[in-house]
Amino acid sequence: MYCYCGSGNSFAACCQAIITGEKPAIHCEQLMRSRYSAYCIKQCDYLFNTYHVSKRGDNPKHLIQAFANSCHFLQLTIHASEQNDNDGIVSFTFRYIQDNFLFEVSEISRFIKAEQWYYRDGKVTEHPVQKLSRNDLCPCKSGKKVKRCIDHLPSGQPA
């Protein structure tokens, strides 16, 4: 199975080892990709623990869990990333389905390194929301109509 983050690598060789703690994220982009994959597989403890400690109070686990459970994540696109020894920035866009609406969100995220990489915060740009009609082709690229697409194609998988 390909990784949810769209890297083209297998999940086991990409984000899984970072999410399970077997290896650390070496770059802030790896942390960002692993956080996206964690949303896809609803690993909310990982998401909470990779917030910088100063941001955890604003992002309680129950809200992370509620968002992850209510969405089907479709696609992650990385636009740019840069980092130095202590800070990093990743620009990306992600798409998801929630309650028969297609959402697209762009973000410029800031990361900080303190023993490991942590997500600090981001500047979010939301794009116009699209209502999905029952007879539209599902944006998960399963080839099915929205009304028939119950088990969406997992993010990162070829159509």
URTABEL-V96151 format. One line per field, one symbol per residue. burial: I if it has 24 or more other ideal C-beta (glycine too) atoms within 12 Angstrom, else O. Layout:
# URTABEL-V96151
burial->???
This chain:
# URTABEL-V96151
burial->OIIIIIIOOOIOOIIIOIIOOOOOIOIIIIIIIIIIIIIIIOIIOIIIIIIIOOOOOOIOOOOIOOIIOOIIIIIIIIOOIOIOOOOIIIIIIIIIIIOOOIIIIOIIIIIIIOOOIIIIOIOOOOOOOOOIOOOOOIIIOOOOOIOOIOOIIIIIIOO
